[in-house]
Amino acid sequence: MTKSELVAQLALRFPKLTLKDVDFSVKAMLDAMSNALSTGNRIEIRGFGSFALNRRPARVGRNPKSGKRVQVPEKWVPHFKPGKGLRERVNGKTHQPI
């Protein structure tokens, strides 16, 4: 599902809200989540999952074209861990409309 598809579904589900309001709300929520992760905070949404940062240490990689060794710097990557409710829904234990 893309962001625009999410906005369209939410607008259909909540007809009192305009498409512009729904779009603004989704953007605001995603911005807040991005800002939280970028400052090193963890995000937890009960029943859905949690977002955290994982550290990837520096390593030596290879350039696939030339085969030369390349130093890859340390970096932080977002990690998502699904919650119990989401895992159960995905695995078919409960199929409830959102």
Buried (B, 14 or more C-beta within 10 A) or exposed (E): EEEEEBBBEBBEEEEEBEEEBBBEBBEEEEEEBEEEBEEEEEBEEEEBBBBBBEEEEEEEEEEEEEEEEEEEEEEEEEEEEBBEBBEBBEEEEEEEEE
